[in-house]
Structure formats: structure tokens, C-alpha cells
Amino acid sequence: MKNKVLVFLIIFFGLLSFGINVHASDNNLYQEIKKRKSIVVGTSADYPPFEFTKQVNGKTKYFGSDIQLAQKIADQLKVKLIIKNMDFSSLLVGLETHKIDIVIAGMNPDPTRLQTVDFSNNYFTAKESLVIRSNDNKIINSYKDLNNRVIGVQTGSVQEKLASNFLPNTKVIKLASVTDLILSLQTKKVDALSLSGGVGQAYAKSVKGLTAINANYPIDSQNESDNNGFSVAIPKNEELLLTKINQIIKAIGKKGYQNFLNKAGKELQNKSYSSKSVAKNKDSSMWNYRSYFIKGLKITLFISFIGVILGFILGSLFGWMSISHLSIFRLIARTYIEIIRGTPLMVQMLFAYFGIGTLFNLSSIISGIIAISVNSAAYVAEIIRGGINSVDTGQKEASLSMGLNSKQAMRYIIFPQAIKNIWPSLGNEFITLIKESSIVSMIGVPDLIYQLKNVQANTYRGIAPIVVVFFIYLTINFLLGSLLRFIEKKFK
């Protein structure tokens, strides 16, 4: 029976995924965009001067040449622009599942990507660069000097393929965020970073102790062919939208995009549009970016609070089902627990957002809450089951002999003792849930980790934002731990 249920669940999730793809291919995206009067553009805003964030009057705003291009496309289509900031490696998944309409993120249309999405004509081509520590500029002059060294690249980027093709004897470190790569270079985890020319120059100018040089990869690997320049990614078979975007790119031209880049370069250095607290101090003090951390803390606490409540409710339900006298309830509970405990939280979150979230149009925050709650519930269920089973069977027998029925015995005698026994484990689960909630930043939820990356991208400081978030999490969990220990003493 258990095997049949597992087979059924596998088939169900497979059909669900199939249904998502079929549904997406039936839409005329251009008409849909015009009908709702908005276009959702996916980007990864840690890639200055192409896309980056700044704080304007307490709110996060997006800047950069790609953002200007996105705004131009929205203006020409006469719709509202909505920017969706995600990890670079998640952008094409978001495009395929229609969480976003198009991707503008300095993306190259390599053959692998062309199998799943379409690309517009090239709107910009930059020479590849290497970012190195300034004191290494005498020993590293091109990609040829990186043999037997360690190089950092962004996951899923064209630089990852270039490193693989031209540096076979080099160890390649792949990270999702460019700010994480910069930190790896500063802390000597890598010897160089392979980045697009504009990005490499932007970071080298802003980060003390770093220098950008030409990578000098073979000329045919960085010419202005369609497979090497930046292009707009569009879902497959959306010919009308593709035609419209190509017309807009042609009208802008290379010169027009260069003007976008020039403006983005000025925006990188300009703090006049930032909030007053940021504008006052140019030393990038973490105190000046407190609004980022406060906003992230609010989101983290909100997600954790809802996750704790829903996780406890669902966990209690499945905990009761796992000790039920009805075999079907026990089977459902055990199957649920095994599936959730047997798969990583990250996979569950991605499935909730890109899978279920596509069918029901769930936001990234709602998808994150669902994934965290469902994951926590499986562990809470096991804690509750173990707590109930830890109460001596003689307690139930004594209760029944006193005239209580089974429900009354569970409610008044067994469960109160079980709660006392399992409270430390439940407390640990609640604390763990707060820490694990940080994973939602991957799908664009502006929690503490998301804001940490924003601050890193704005200040070009790697360690300081991490220290701030470290102490924020430590303070939250210390206070929660103290509260849980106080309640535990009351139980005793």
C-alpha cells in the first residue's frame, strides 16, 4: 500500500510539472502583457553598471543600463515596468515557468540556453575582463597566467564556459552572486574573477585594492556575434513579442545603449538620489544602511512567525495522524514525513515558487512561507509523535480506569506531559526555522540575506554587512532561546 501511494505521488508531481509547461506554451505573451498593462522583467541586480540597487527615500530602487533598456521597452509597449530581482541562476527557470515575462541581466544567448528560451538581437558586447588584487598585476596579465590557479565565476554565466574552455588546468569556483565573488577575491579564496568588462571595471574602480585587466581570451570567443553579446531572453515561440523587442533594440542602437551605460556610470558615483542618511556619509558605514537591515529583519520575522504557527498546526495534525488507529491516516502521515525529510528545503522552496506558485500565481513571499511551513511540519510531527509515545502507557490505563475516555485521557493527562517532554525539541525547531528562512532570498524575497547582498553591492564592502546580519540573527535567537528556557522552567 505504501509503495502505491509513493508511485501515485510521483506520477502526480510529474503530471503537475507537465501541466505547467503545457499551460505556458498556450499563451500569447505579448497580448497578455498588453491586457494586464505591465511587463515583469527578471534581473540579478548585483551587476553594476548594468543592474544594481540604491536606496531612495527608504525604498530599494533599481538602476543601470539594463534597467534603462527595460524601461524603454515598457514605454514603447505602453505598459508599466515591474522589476523582479532574483539569483542569476534562477532567472531562466522563472522565465520558463512564467513568473517573469522577459530577462534583461547581461545574459548571453549560448547554445544551451537557446534550447529552452529565445533571445533578442544583441544589444551590447563587452570585452571579457579579469578582476585581480592590485598587488598581483605583475604576475597576472591575461587568462594565460591563471593556469594552476583558482578563478571565480558567476554560476550559469558565459564566463563559466570561457573558464572551462580555455583554463582546463585551473580550479573554477562558482558562486551565484558577484558580491560573493568579490568577497572571495578580497579574502584570497580565489586568485582572479572572470567578469564582463563593464562589471569588472565598475567593481575595480569602487573596491580598494582591486584592479581590472583585459582577459585576452582568443578573439573569436568575444566578437560581436549573436552568441556573445548581451541579449533579452524571451520564452520560446513568442514571435510577436520577440519582433517588438528587436524593433526597440534596433531603434536604440549601440550608441543609445552606450548612453545608457554612461548614465549608469554616473549613477554609481552619485549619492544625491539616495536617502539622506546614506547621502551624508560617503564611507559606506553600515549605520547609514540601517534601513536595509530593518526592512530585511521585518520580512524575516514575518516569514518565521507565520512559518512557526503553520508548521506547528500542520505538524500537530500529522503527528496525531501518525499515531492514529486508522492505518490510512498513519500511511498518509508517514508518506508525507518521508517525502519532506527526504528532500532538501531548497528544492521544496523552488518547487513551491516555480511549480505550484505558477499554477496559482503565488508571490515569492507566500511561496517561501509555504515551503518553510511544510518543511517544519514534518519535523514537528515527528517531535510530537515521539513525545506522546514517551509518556508511560500506564498513564493512559490509569486515566481510563478513572472513567475518562480516550480523548479526555489524551487531552488532560497524556498530551500535557508530552508537551513538557518535547518543549526543548520544539524550541530548537523554532530557532532552526528562523535560520533556515534565509533561503527564501534565492527567489527574491527581501529578507535579511537579500538585504545583506544589496548592501554589499551598494557599498562594495564584503565583511561588514555579514557581521551586521550575523549579530542580528544571534540576537534574535538568543532572545527566543531565553524565552523558551523561561517557559521550560515554568513547565517544570
DOZAMAR-343504 format. One record per residue (C-alpha): residue number from 1; x, y, z. Coordinates in nm, 4 decimals, padded with zeros to 6 digits, always signed. Layout:
! DOZAMAR-343504
NODE    i        px        py        pz
NODE  NUM         X         Y         Z
...
***
This chain:
! DOZAMAR-343504
NODE    i        px        py        pz
NODE    1  +00.0000  +00.0000  +00.0000
NODE    2  +00.2794  +00.2418  +00.0920
NODE    3  +00.4547  +00.1783  -00.2399
NODE    4  +00.1317  +00.2516  -00.4268
NODE    5  +00.0954  +00.5857  -00.2524
NODE    6  +00.4549  +00.6804  -00.3347
NODE    7  +00.4041  +00.5864  -00.7013
NODE    8  +00.0847  +00.7925  -00.7091
NODE    9  +00.2643  +01.0979  -00.5661
NODE   10  +00.5491  +01.0673  -00.8186
NODE   11  +00.3012  +01.0469  -01.1073
NODE   12  +00.1004  +01.3385  -00.9653
NODE   13  +00.4013  +01.5700  -00.9375
NODE   14  +00.5189  +01.4646  -01.2828
NODE   15  +00.1804  +01.5486  -01.4353
NODE   16  +00.1782  +01.8746  -01.2439
NODE   17  +00.5116  +01.9739  -01.3989
NODE   18  +00.3883  +01.8692  -01.7435
NODE   19  +00.0747  +02.0712  -01.6942
NODE   20  +00.2769  +02.3800  -01.6129
NODE   21  +00.4692  +02.3596  -01.9402
NODE   22  +00.1611  +02.2968  -02.1499
NODE   23  -00.0215  +02.5875  -01.9897
NODE   24  +00.2693  +02.8237  -02.0538
NODE   25  +00.3029  +02.7365  -02.4234
NODE   26  -00.0641  +02.8116  -02.4942
NODE   27  -00.0358  +03.1811  -02.4030
NODE   28  +00.0270  +03.4733  -02.6378
NODE   29  +00.2572  +03.6606  -02.4061
NODE   30  +00.2535  +03.9895  -02.5967
NODE   31  -00.1274  +04.0109  -02.5830
NODE   32  -00.1203  +03.9084  -02.2160
NODE   33  +00.1278  +04.1882  -02.1343
NODE   34  -00.0851  +04.4432  -02.3176
NODE   35  -00.4003  +04.3208  -02.1449
NODE   36  -00.2632  +04.3475  -01.7913
NODE   37  -00.0727  +04.6663  -01.8845
NODE   38  +00.2518  +04.5587  -01.7184
NODE   39  +00.5676  +04.3686  -01.8078
NODE   40  +00.7657  +04.1749  -01.5457
NODE   41  +01.1392  +04.1894  -01.6167
NODE   42  +01.3702  +03.9485  -01.4348
NODE   43  +01.7192  +04.0634  -01.3435
NODE   44  +02.0014  +03.9968  -01.0968
NODE   45  +02.0803  +04.3382  -00.9509
NODE   46  +02.4390  +04.2808  -00.8384
NODE   47  +02.5953  +04.3519  -01.1770
NODE   48  +02.6919  +04.7220  -01.1969
NODE   49  +02.6825  +04.9211  -01.4172
NODE   50  +02.4248  +04.7039  -01.5961
NODE   51  +02.1919  +04.6483  -01.2982
NODE   52  +02.2278  +04.7486  -00.9339
NODE   53  +02.0197  +04.8838  -00.6463
NODE   54  +02.0154  +05.2039  -00.4459
NODE   55  +01.8069  +05.3216  -00.1533
NODE   56  +01.5773  +05.6121  -00.2401
NODE   57  +01.3765  +05.7629  +00.0462
NODE   58  +01.3850  +05.4345  +00.2347
NODE   59  +01.2884  +05.2197  -00.0654
NODE   60  +01.5020  +04.9951  -00.2847
NODE   61  +01.5207  +05.1223  -00.6435
NODE   62  +01.6855  +04.9641  -00.9466
NODE   63  +01.9393  +05.1412  -01.1654
NODE   64  +02.1736  +05.0560  -01.4506
NODE   65  +02.1894  +05.0427  -01.8296
NODE   66  +01.9835  +04.7218  -01.8464
NODE   67  +01.7176  +04.8782  -01.6239
NODE   68  +01.7044  +05.1769  -01.8617
NODE   69  +01.6639  +04.9339  -02.1512
NODE   70  +01.3825  +04.7585  -01.9659
NODE   71  +01.2112  +05.0933  -01.9035
NODE   72  +01.2460  +05.1827  -02.2729
NODE   73  +01.0833  +04.8537  -02.3733
NODE   74  +00.7994  +04.9114  -02.1265
NODE   75  +00.7499  +05.2679  -02.2536
NODE   76  +00.7412  +05.1562  -02.6151
NODE   77  +00.4898  +04.8828  -02.5325
NODE   78  +00.2952  +05.1407  -02.3273
NODE   79  +00.2876  +04.9244  -02.0159
NODE   80  +00.4145  +04.9537  -01.6587
NODE   81  +00.7605  +04.8146  -01.5785
NODE   82  +00.7872  +04.5688  -01.2868
NODE   83  +01.1389  +04.4579  -01.1903
NODE   84  +01.1805  +04.1127  -01.0329
NODE   85  +01.5215  +04.0693  -00.8693
NODE   86  +01.6380  +03.7046  -00.8462
NODE   87  +01.9541  +03.4959  -00.8354
NODE   88  +02.1091  +03.4832  -01.1831
NODE   89  +02.0866  +03.1038  -01.1871
NODE   90  +01.7086  +03.1190  -01.1237
NODE   91  +01.6204  +03.3664  -01.3984
NODE   92  +01.5663  +03.1202  -01.6845
NODE   93  +01.3632  +02.8929  -01.4577
NODE   94  +01.1449  +03.1923  -01.3735
NODE   95  +01.1110  +03.2669  -01.7455
NODE   96  +01.0132  +02.9110  -01.8377
NODE   97  +00.7521  +02.8960  -01.5611
NODE   98  +00.6150  +03.2436  -01.6477
NODE   99  +00.6992  +03.4006  -01.3122
NODE  100  +00.8634  +03.6709  -01.5239
NODE  101  +00.7964  +03.7815  -01.8828
NODE  102  +01.1489  +03.8559  -02.0069
NODE  103  +01.5044  +03.8566  -01.8695
NODE  104  +01.7413  +04.1528  -01.9033
NODE  105  +02.0509  +04.0715  -01.6988
NODE  106  +02.3606  +04.0906  -01.9176
NODE  107  +02.2788  +03.7418  -02.0457
NODE  108  +02.4457  +03.5783  -02.3460
NODE  109  +02.2451  +03.3514  -02.5793
NODE  110  +02.4697  +03.0461  -02.5701
NODE  111  +02.3562  +02.7214  -02.7400
NODE  112  +02.2461  +02.5584  -02.4134
NODE  113  +02.0134  +02.8451  -02.3238
NODE  114  +01.8786  +02.8604  -02.6800
NODE  115  +01.7355  +02.5118  -02.6306
NODE  116  +01.4876  +02.6375  -02.3715
NODE  117  +01.4302  +03.0091  -02.4443
NODE  118  +01.4597  +03.2548  -02.7332
NODE  119  +01.6834  +03.5607  -02.7415
NODE  120  +01.6557  +03.9020  -02.8985
NODE  121  +01.9206  +04.0585  -03.1175
NODE  122  +02.2427  +04.1634  -02.9468
NODE  123  +02.2129  +04.4997  -02.7688
NODE  124  +02.5674  +04.5235  -02.6261
NODE  125  +02.9010  +04.3430  -02.6362
NODE  126  +03.1762  +04.3938  -02.3805
NODE  127  +03.5258  +04.2510  -02.3774
NODE  128  +03.5866  +03.9991  -02.1055
NODE  129  +03.7880  +04.1152  -01.8061
NODE  130  +03.9709  +03.9689  -01.5107
NODE  131  +03.9497  +04.1320  -01.1690
NODE  132  +04.2589  +04.0691  -00.9596
NODE  133  +04.4167  +04.2003  -00.6422
NODE  134  +04.6247  +04.5076  -00.7278
NODE  135  +04.9463  +04.3563  -00.5905
NODE  136  +04.9103  +04.0672  -00.8395
NODE  137  +04.9090  +04.2839  -01.1536
NODE  138  +05.2722  +04.1992  -01.2267
NODE  139  +05.2141  +03.8246  -01.2335
NODE  140  +04.8637  +03.8091  -01.3883
NODE  141  +04.8287  +03.9876  -01.7243
NODE  142  +04.5769  +03.7666  -01.9084
NODE  143  +04.3873  +03.4402  -01.8835
NODE  144  +04.7083  +03.2525  -01.9757
NODE  145  +04.8577  +03.3414  -01.6368
NODE  146  +04.5781  +03.1620  -01.4497
NODE  147  +04.6838  +02.8034  -01.5203
NODE  148  +04.7041  +02.6030  -01.1979
NODE  149  +04.5428  +02.8906  -01.0074
NODE  150  +04.1889  +02.9448  -00.8721
NODE  151  +03.9390  +03.1579  -01.0643
NODE  152  +03.5918  +03.2688  -00.9575
NODE  153  +03.2913  +03.2901  -01.1938
NODE  154  +02.9189  +03.3509  -01.1591
NODE  155  +02.7079  +03.0343  -01.1772
NODE  156  +02.5437  +02.9904  -01.5173
NODE  157  +02.7360  +03.2782  -01.6787
NODE  158  +02.9242  +03.2825  -02.0089
NODE  159  +03.2424  +03.3356  -01.8030
NODE  160  +03.1886  +02.9896  -01.6525
NODE  161  +03.2046  +02.8393  -02.0027
NODE  162  +03.5047  +03.0508  -02.1006
NODE  163  +03.6944  +02.9303  -01.7949
NODE  164  +03.6021  +02.5723  -01.8753
NODE  165  +03.7116  +02.6051  -02.2404
NODE  166  +04.0349  +02.7998  -02.2003
NODE  167  +04.1536  +02.7122  -01.8487
NODE  168  +04.1444  +02.3326  -01.8209
NODE  169  +04.4139  +02.3270  -01.5521
NODE  170  +04.2518  +02.5957  -01.3403
NODE  171  +04.0224  +02.5326  -01.0435
NODE  172  +03.6926  +02.7143  -01.1003
NODE  173  +03.4863  +02.8398  -00.8033
NODE  174  +03.1212  +02.9053  -00.8977
NODE  175  +02.9051  +03.1387  -00.6888
NODE  176  +02.5590  +03.2821  -00.7584
NODE  177  +02.6360  +03.6404  -00.6556
NODE  178  +02.9042  +03.8730  -00.7927
NODE  179  +02.9344  +04.0364  -00.4497
NODE  180  +03.0202  +03.6949  -00.3048
NODE  181  +03.2843  +03.6561  -00.5747
NODE  182  +03.4360  +03.9946  -00.4854
NODE  183  +03.4496  +03.8893  -00.1214
NODE  184  +03.6208  +03.5622  -00.2223
NODE  185  +03.8850  +03.7609  -00.4097
NODE  186  +03.9409  +04.0016  -00.1202
NODE  187  +03.9806  +03.7139  +00.1268
NODE  188  +04.2181  +03.5283  -00.1111
NODE  189  +03.9868  +03.2331  -00.1696
NODE  190  +04.0410  +03.2868  -00.5435
NODE  191  +04.3247  +03.4422  -00.7445
NODE  192  +04.1082  +03.6206  -01.0029
NODE  193  +03.7498  +03.6745  -01.1142
NODE  194  +03.6290  +03.6393  -01.4724
NODE  195  +03.3660  +03.9094  -01.5335
NODE  196  +03.2164  +04.1053  -01.8195
NODE  197  +03.4276  +04.4120  -01.8962
NODE  198  +03.1870  +04.6785  -01.7704
NODE  199  +03.1203  +04.4912  -01.4477
NODE  200  +03.4871  +04.4256  -01.3828
NODE  201  +03.5752  +04.7924  -01.4358
NODE  202  +03.2896  +04.9080  -01.2085
NODE  203  +03.3995  +04.6926  -00.9175
NODE  204  +03.7706  +04.7676  -00.9672
NODE  205  +03.7022  +05.1426  -00.9518
NODE  206  +03.4908  +05.1122  -00.6386
NODE  207  +03.6737  +04.8489  -00.4338
NODE  208  +04.0089  +04.9447  -00.2878
NODE  209  +04.2903  +04.7026  -00.3674
NODE  210  +04.1341  +04.5538  -00.6838
NODE  211  +04.2308  +04.6006  -01.0491
NODE  212  +04.0556  +04.5050  -01.3740
NODE  213  +04.2526  +04.3876  -01.6767
NODE  214  +04.1567  +04.2504  -02.0183
NODE  215  +04.1197  +03.8747  -02.0081
NODE  216  +04.2534  +03.8483  -02.3664
NODE  217  +04.0623  +03.5318  -02.4433
NODE  218  +04.1026  +03.4306  -02.8112
NODE  219  +03.9347  +03.6946  -03.0283
NODE  220  +03.6675  +03.4597  -03.1669
NODE  221  +03.5355  +03.3997  -02.8137
NODE  222  +03.4355  +03.7625  -02.7610
NODE  223  +03.3424  +03.9059  -03.1001
NODE  224  +03.0101  +04.0744  -03.1648
NODE  225  +02.8246  +03.7664  -03.2843
NODE  226  +02.4754  +03.6957  -03.1557
NODE  227  +02.6086  +03.4217  -02.9296
NODE  228  +02.8407  +03.6515  -02.7339
NODE  229  +02.6713  +03.9862  -02.6845
NODE  230  +02.4061  +04.0689  -02.4257
NODE  231  +02.0514  +03.9897  -02.5345
NODE  232  +01.6992  +03.9882  -02.3929
NODE  233  +01.5744  +03.6393  -02.3041
NODE  234  +01.2136  +03.5619  -02.4056
NODE  235  +01.0007  +03.2456  -02.3658
NODE  236  +01.0005  +03.0066  -02.6599
NODE  237  +00.7616  +03.0641  -02.9533
NODE  238  +00.6617  +03.4195  -02.8565
NODE  239  +00.7366  +03.5575  -03.2035
NODE  240  +00.5280  +03.8749  -03.1759
NODE  241  +00.6945  +03.9845  -02.8522
NODE  242  +01.0370  +03.8935  -02.9915
NODE  243  +00.9744  +04.1035  -03.3026
NODE  244  +00.8608  +04.4044  -03.0970
NODE  245  +01.1668  +04.3882  -02.8685
NODE  246  +01.4043  +04.3530  -03.1646
NODE  247  +01.2483  +04.6641  -03.3208
NODE  248  +01.3024  +04.8592  -02.9968
NODE  249  +01.6646  +04.7411  -02.9671
NODE  250  +01.7310  +04.8406  -03.3278
NODE  251  +01.5839  +05.1858  -03.2682
NODE  252  +01.8026  +05.2354  -02.9599
NODE  253  +02.1181  +05.1200  -03.1378
NODE  254  +02.4655  +05.0664  -02.9965
NODE  255  +02.5109  +05.4386  -02.9438
NODE  256  +02.1873  +05.4660  -02.7495
NODE  257  +02.2839  +05.1798  -02.5193
NODE  258  +02.6260  +05.3398  -02.4668
NODE  259  +02.4397  +05.6482  -02.3454
NODE  260  +02.2542  +05.4222  -02.1002
NODE  261  +02.5928  +05.2951  -01.9772
NODE  262  +02.7310  +05.6466  -01.9357
NODE  263  +02.4294  +05.7453  -01.7295
NODE  264  +02.4617  +05.4271  -01.5205
NODE  265  +02.8272  +05.5098  -01.4517
NODE  266  +02.7264  +05.8495  -01.3157
NODE  267  +02.4524  +05.6907  -01.1050
NODE  268  +02.7073  +05.4568  -00.9482
NODE  269  +02.9024  +05.7532  -00.8164
NODE  270  +02.6033  +05.9748  -00.7394
NODE  271  +02.4504  +05.9618  -00.3918
NODE  272  +02.2235  +06.2648  -00.4295
NODE  273  +01.9197  +06.0486  -00.5033
NODE  274  +01.9830  +05.8197  -00.2077
NODE  275  +01.8131  +05.8561  +00.1288
NODE  276  +01.9524  +06.1399  +00.3427
NODE  277  +02.1167  +05.9018  +00.5867
NODE  278  +02.3160  +05.7415  +00.3062
NODE  279  +02.3955  +06.0650  +00.1287
NODE  280  +02.5501  +06.2260  +00.4361
NODE  281  +02.8342  +05.9788  +00.4667
NODE  282  +03.0435  +05.8507  +00.1793
NODE  283  +03.2387  +05.5995  +00.3870
NODE  284  +02.9633  +05.3386  +00.3430
NODE  285  +02.9099  +05.2970  +00.7164
NODE  286  +02.6702  +05.0140  +00.7997
NODE  287  +02.4720  +05.2565  +01.0164
NODE  288  +02.3852  +05.4525  +00.7017
NODE  289  +02.2308  +05.1352  +00.5575
NODE  290  +02.0280  +05.0513  +00.8653
NODE  291  +01.7037  +05.0893  +00.6694
NODE  292  +01.8091  +04.7899  +00.4550
NODE  293  +01.8656  +04.5722  +00.7612
NODE  294  +01.5472  +04.6887  +00.9352
NODE  295  +01.3391  +04.6059  +00.6284
NODE  296  +01.5064  +04.2656  +00.5959
NODE  297  +01.4538  +04.1950  +00.9661
NODE  298  +01.0810  +04.2698  +00.9392
NODE  299  +01.0431  +04.0285  +00.6473
NODE  300  +01.2498  +03.7596  +00.8213
NODE  301  +01.0456  +03.7849  +01.1427
NODE  302  +00.7177  +03.7851  +00.9494
NODE  303  +00.8064  +03.4738  +00.7494
NODE  304  +00.9427  +03.2975  +01.0591
NODE  305  +00.6380  +03.3846  +01.2732
NODE  306  +00.3889  +03.2589  +01.0134
NODE  307  +00.6087  +02.9561  +00.9448
NODE  308  +00.6202  +02.8641  +01.3153
NODE  309  +00.2411  +02.8872  +01.3517
NODE  310  +00.1561  +02.6970  +01.0328
NODE  311  +00.4353  +02.4461  +01.0912
NODE  312  +00.3099  +02.3720  +01.4424
NODE  313  -00.0528  +02.3360  +01.3269
NODE  314  +00.0355  +02.1081  +01.0359
NODE  315  +00.2918  +01.9208  +01.2428
NODE  316  +00.0370  +01.8581  +01.5191
NODE  317  -00.2109  +01.7290  +01.2625
NODE  318  +00.0352  +01.4864  +01.1057
NODE  319  +00.1708  +01.3933  +01.4475
NODE  320  -00.1787  +01.2840  +01.5564
NODE  321  -00.2317  +01.1038  +01.2257
NODE  322  +00.0950  +00.9124  +01.2674
NODE  323  -00.0330  +00.7509  +01.5926
NODE  324  -00.3930  +00.7101  +01.4750
NODE  325  -00.5691  +00.3743  +01.4984
NODE  326  -00.6675  +00.4144  +01.1307
NODE  327  -00.3990  +00.2727  +00.9030
NODE  328  -00.4827  +00.5138  +00.6176
NODE  329  -00.4073  +00.8137  +00.8420
NODE  330  -00.0799  +00.6592  +00.9547
NODE  331  +00.0151  +00.5861  +00.5934
NODE  332  -00.0589  +00.9414  +00.4775
NODE  333  +00.1380  +01.0892  +00.7676
NODE  334  +00.4388  +00.8610  +00.7193
NODE  335  +00.4444  +00.9229  +00.3430
NODE  336  +00.4315  +01.2991  +00.3931
NODE  337  +00.7059  +01.2941  +00.6554
NODE  338  +00.9346  +01.0719  +00.4472
NODE  339  +00.8940  +01.2872  +00.1353
NODE  340  +00.9606  +01.6144  +00.3175
NODE  341  +01.2511  +01.4821  +00.5261
NODE  342  +01.3963  +01.3097  +00.2200
NODE  343  +01.4242  +01.6247  +00.0058
NODE  344  +01.6200  +01.9483  +00.0673
NODE  345  +01.4351  +02.2616  +00.1758
NODE  346  +01.5836  +02.4482  -00.1198
NODE  347  +01.4249  +02.2030  -00.3659
NODE  348  +01.0904  +02.2301  -00.1850
NODE  349  +01.1078  +02.6104  -00.1997
NODE  350  +01.1933  +02.6154  -00.5709
NODE  351  +00.9088  +02.3721  -00.6396
NODE  352  +00.6647  +02.5846  -00.4378
NODE  353  +00.7632  +02.9002  -00.6256
NODE  354  +00.8279  +02.7794  -00.9793
NODE  355  +00.5855  +02.4854  -00.9737
NODE  356  +00.2816  +02.5285  -00.7520
NODE  357  +00.3339  +02.9049  -00.7460
NODE  358  +00.2924  +02.9166  -01.1240
NODE  359  -00.0414  +02.7342  -01.1232
NODE  360  -00.1875  +02.9559  -00.8517
NODE  361  +00.0165  +03.2749  -00.9184
NODE  362  +00.1715  +03.2801  -00.5721
NODE  363  +00.4115  +03.5575  -00.4766
NODE  364  +00.7675  +03.4791  -00.3695
NODE  365  +00.6852  +03.5552  -00.0037
NODE  366  +00.3814  +03.3245  +00.0010
NODE  367  +00.5792  +03.0503  -00.1748
NODE  368  +00.8592  +03.0868  +00.0806
NODE  369  +00.6156  +03.0655  +00.3724
NODE  370  +00.4534  +02.7533  +00.2254
NODE  371  +00.7883  +02.5780  +00.1755
NODE  372  +00.9167  +02.6649  +00.5236
NODE  373  +00.5885  +02.5696  +00.6945
NODE  374  +00.5542  +02.2395  +00.5108
NODE  375  +00.9170  +02.1524  +00.5832
NODE  376  +00.8930  +02.2403  +00.9520
NODE  377  +00.5666  +02.0492  +00.9901
NODE  378  +00.7339  +01.7175  +00.9061
NODE  379  +00.9874  +01.7599  +01.1863
NODE  380  +00.7284  +01.8911  +01.4332
NODE  381  +00.5132  +01.5865  +01.3560
NODE  382  +00.7961  +01.3535  +01.4493
NODE  383  +00.8703  +01.5512  +01.7661
NODE  384  +00.5062  +01.5313  +01.8746
NODE  385  +00.4781  +01.1616  +01.7887
NODE  386  +00.7911  +01.0880  +01.9890
NODE  387  +00.6688  +01.2993  +02.2818
NODE  388  +00.3339  +01.1231  +02.3024
NODE  389  +00.4972  +00.7829  +02.2787
NODE  390  +00.7400  +00.8808  +02.5553
NODE  391  +00.4549  +00.9047  +02.8087
NODE  392  +00.4274  +00.5784  +03.0008
NODE  393  +00.1338  +00.3630  +02.8850
NODE  394  +00.0347  +00.3240  +03.2478
NODE  395  -00.0758  +00.6880  +03.2439
NODE  396  -00.3409  +00.6112  +02.9834
NODE  397  -00.4520  +00.2958  +03.1605
NODE  398  -00.4867  +00.4868  +03.4880
NODE  399  -00.6877  +00.7588  +03.3125
NODE  400  -00.9269  +00.5076  +03.1604
NODE  401  -00.9689  +00.3319  +03.4938
NODE  402  -01.0743  +00.6664  +03.6456
NODE  403  -01.3610  +00.6935  +03.3955
NODE  404  -01.2015  +00.9164  +03.1313
NODE  405  -01.2500  +00.8194  +02.7672
NODE  406  -00.9572  +00.8031  +02.5231
NODE  407  -00.9948  +01.1630  +02.4013
NODE  408  -01.0152  +01.3001  +02.7542
NODE  409  -00.7148  +01.0953  +02.8619
NODE  410  -00.5125  +01.2316  +02.5704
NODE  411  -00.6254  +01.5909  +02.6309
NODE  412  -00.5896  +01.6118  +03.0087
NODE  413  -00.3272  +01.3524  +03.1025
NODE  414  -00.1016  +01.2394  +02.8175
NODE  415  -00.0634  +01.5470  +02.5935
NODE  416  +00.0301  +01.7924  +02.8774
NODE  417  +00.3077  +01.5538  +02.9822
NODE  418  +00.4151  +01.5110  +02.6200
NODE  419  +00.4399  +01.8895  +02.5698
NODE  420  +00.6639  +01.9124  +02.8766
NODE  421  +00.8892  +01.6405  +02.7318
NODE  422  +00.9081  +01.7786  +02.3782
NODE  423  +00.9327  +02.1504  +02.4577
NODE  424  +01.3160  +02.1685  +02.4240
NODE  425  +01.2983  +01.9919  +02.0862
NODE  426  +01.0179  +02.2192  +01.9682
NODE  427  +01.2201  +02.5205  +02.0780
NODE  428  +01.5190  +02.4009  +01.8773
NODE  429  +01.2930  +02.3543  +01.5734
NODE  430  +01.1608  +02.7105  +01.6044
NODE  431  +01.5138  +02.8521  +01.6251
NODE  432  +01.6234  +02.6394  +01.3300
NODE  433  +01.3263  +02.7623  +01.1288
NODE  434  +01.4301  +03.1267  +01.1769
NODE  435  +01.7773  +03.0498  +01.0448
NODE  436  +01.6510  +02.8365  +00.7567
NODE  437  +01.4125  +03.1110  +00.6467
NODE  438  +01.7180  +03.2842  +00.4971
NODE  439  +01.6927  +03.0526  +00.1974
NODE  440  +01.3941  +03.2499  +00.0621
NODE  441  +01.6340  +03.5197  -00.0636
NODE  442  +01.7033  +03.2896  -00.3595
NODE  443  +01.3584  +03.3586  -00.5059
NODE  444  +01.3711  +03.7339  -00.4487
NODE  445  +01.2175  +03.7688  -00.1016
NODE  446  +01.3774  +04.0816  +00.0553
NODE  447  +01.4754  +03.9183  +00.3850
NODE  448  +01.7961  +03.9784  +00.5819
NODE  449  +02.0188  +03.7779  +00.3460
NODE  450  +01.8705  +03.9530  +00.0427
NODE  451  +01.9363  +04.2916  +00.2038
NODE  452  +02.2880  +04.1819  +00.3009
NODE  453  +02.3648  +04.1303  -00.0683
NODE  454  +02.2073  +04.4660  -00.1524
NODE  455  +02.4335  +04.6410  +00.0985
NODE  456  +02.7377  +04.4560  -00.0345
NODE  457  +02.6512  +04.5637  -00.3891
NODE  458  +02.5977  +04.9262  -00.2816
NODE  459  +02.8992  +04.9661  -00.0543
NODE  460  +03.1453  +04.7211  -00.2163
NODE  461  +03.2203  +04.6005  +00.1355
NODE  462  +03.2028  +04.2255  +00.1833
NODE  463  +03.2667  +04.1521  +00.5513
NODE  464  +03.0881  +04.4364  +00.7329
NODE  465  +02.7322  +04.3530  +00.6134
NODE  466  +02.7890  +03.9870  +00.7046
NODE  467  +02.8954  +04.0861  +01.0574
NODE  468  +02.5823  +04.3011  +01.0990
NODE  469  +02.3491  +04.0207  +00.9864
NODE  470  +02.5441  +03.7710  +01.1994
NODE  471  +02.4707  +03.9706  +01.5142
NODE  472  +02.1085  +04.0339  +01.4156
NODE  473  +02.0423  +03.6588  +01.3850
NODE  474  +02.2407  +03.5930  +01.7037
NODE  475  +02.0353  +03.8493  +01.8970
NODE  476  +01.7017  +03.7157  +01.7683
NODE  477  +01.7850  +03.3569  +01.8528
NODE  478  +01.9381  +03.4461  +02.1915
NODE  479  +01.6181  +03.6282  +02.2929
NODE  480  +01.3987  +03.3463  +02.1616
NODE  481  +01.6151  +03.0872  +02.3354
NODE  482  +01.5872  +03.2777  +02.6649
NODE  483  +01.2076  +03.2908  +02.6296
NODE  484  +01.1883  +02.9188  +02.5560
NODE  485  +01.4058  +02.8354  +02.8574
NODE  486  +01.1834  +03.0546  +03.0776
NODE  487  +00.8726  +02.8656  +02.9583
NODE  488  +01.0527  +02.5344  +03.0119
NODE  489  +01.1193  +02.6274  +03.3767
NODE  490  +00.7503  +02.7075  +03.4191
NODE  491  +00.6649  +02.3601  +03.2889
NODE  492  +00.8952  +02.2044  +03.5491
***
